[in-house]
Amino acid sequence: MRALLLLLALPWAVSLPHGASAQITGKSTNLPLPRYVSLRRDDANLRVGPGVQYPILWRLLRTGMPAQIVDEEAEWREVVLHDGERGWLYHPALSGARTLYVTADRAPIQRSGESGATAVAYAERGVILRVTTCEPHWCKVRKGGVTGWISRRLVWGVDPTETF
């Protein structure tokens, strides 16, 4: 009887409402995948696989650079960088702080998150900005003494529909 109840319950447990998708979580942290983080330090080895026995692809030298975690294996995180480069980082090299990488040649940082608002500064391609808030079309950022809003189309490090 107990086995029959489990079998009857199984279709309900695995079915999702039409249009819904299951949340994928990391095997090690149970946090959502993919998710964005940033580099905690300015010298991290991006490796071919999840361990020190794997060759180093790149030495990453920019504290704060955003990375997207796409997989986890024990203490290692598979990440994708703004240029599409993919590899594994040891998790202490990463921080939960959110940053954005400017992808436009010259991106205005505006006084408000509205089209046509006054620019308070401009960020060049490759500048890393600390992000505090993201709305559907704009993210509030800061760099040094400058705070303002930047169009999501001009940066990498936030999913198209993500808000926070």
Residue pairs with C-beta under 8 A, 6 or more apart in sequence:
16 22
23 32
24 32
24 33
25 31
25 32
25 33
26 32
26 33
26 69
26 71
26 72
27 72
27 73
28 72
28 73
28 74
28 75
29 72
33 69
33 70
33 71
33 72
34 68
34 69
34 70
34 80
34 159
35 68
35 69
36 66
36 67
36 68
36 69
36 98
36 157
36 158
36 159
37 66
37 67
37 68
37 69
37 77
37 79
37 94
37 95
37 96
37 97
37 98
38 64
38 65
38 66
38 67
38 94
38 95
38 97
38 98
38 99
38 128
39 60
39 62
39 63
39 64
39 65
39 67
39 93
39 94
39 95
40 63
40 92
40 93
40 94
40 95
41 63
41 93
42 60
42 61
42 62
42 63
43 59
43 60
43 61
44 59
44 60
44 89
44 90
44 93
45 56
45 58
45 59
45 60
45 89
45 90
46 56
46 57
46 58
46 59
46 60
46 79
46 81
46 85
46 87
46 88
46 89
47 54
47 55
47 56
47 57
47 87
47 88
47 89
48 54
48 55
48 56
48 57
48 87
48 88
49 88
50 73
50 74
50 76
50 78
50 88
51 76
51 88
54 88
57 85
57 87
58 85
58 87
60 89
60 93
62 128
64 97
64 99
64 128
64 130
65 81
65 82
65 99
65 101
65 128
66 82
66 98
66 99
66 100
66 101
66 128
66 156
66 157
67 79
67 80
67 81
67 89
67 94
68 79
68 80
68 81
68 157
69 77
69 78
69 79
69 94
70 78
70 79
70 80
70 86
71 77
71 78
72 78
73 88
75 90
75 91
76 88
76 89
76 90
76 91
77 88
77 89
77 91
77 94
78 86
78 87
78 88
79 86
79 87
79 88
79 89
79 94
80 86
82 101
82 103
82 156
82 157
97 130
98 130
98 131
98 132
98 157
98 158
98 164
99 128
99 129
99 130
99 131
99 157
100 128
100 129
100 131
100 139
100 141
100 150
100 155
100 156
100 157
100 158
101 126
101 127
101 128
101 155
101 156
101 157
102 123
102 124
102 125
102 126
102 127
102 128
102 129
102 150
102 154
102 155
103 125
103 154
103 155
103 156
104 125
104 153
104 154
104 155
105 124
105 125
106 122
106 123
106 124
106 125
107 122
107 123
107 124
107 150
107 151
107 154
107 155
108 119
108 121
108 122
108 150
109 119
109 120
109 121
109 122
109 123
109 129
109 141
109 143
109 146
109 148
109 149
109 150
110 117
110 118
110 119
110 120
110 148
110 149
110 150
111 117
111 118
111 119
111 120
111 148
111 149
112 149
113 135
113 137
113 138
113 139
113 140
113 149
114 138
117 149
119 148
120 146
120 147
120 148
121 143
121 146
121 148
123 129
123 143
123 150
127 143
128 143
129 141
129 142
129 143
129 150
129 155
130 141
130 142
130 143
131 139
131 140
131 141
131 157
131 158
132 140
132 141
132 142
133 139
133 140
133 164
134 140
134 152
134 158
134 162
134 163
134 164
135 163
136 161
136 163
137 151
137 152
138 149
138 150
138 151
138 152
139 149
139 150
139 152
139 155
139 158
140 147
140 148
140 149
141 147
141 148
141 149
141 150
142 148
152 158
152 160
